[in-house]
Amino acid sequence: MSNSIIKATAAAAALAAAATIAMSPSTAAATGAKEKCFGIALTGKNDCAAGPGTSCAGTSTADYQGSAWKYTAKGACVKAGGSLTAKTGNVKPVPQKG
């Protein structure tokens, strides 16, 4: 294979991967099967905007940051000790029993 074909194939694969990643969170939200759960993400593991000084996925600066969220299955957030709305502080979530 020529170098130009290899480069073109690699570029196309990279674009396809980027498009898939970019669409994933919005697709999950659109299905209604997921909900934003605040205060459960570990440092750098949030799904999107995590308050001042952050812009999107992977930018939370503390474990359990109250303004950082992750998608969870609908109904699972509160059971895991998270919140459906942003909160202050970085308190470790306490899962609910039962």
ABEGO torsion letter per residue (X at the ends): XBAAAAAAAAAAAAAAAAAAAAAAAAAAAAAGABBBBBGABBBGABABBAEBGBABBGABABBGBAABBBBBBBGAAAAAGBBABBBBEBBBBBBBBX
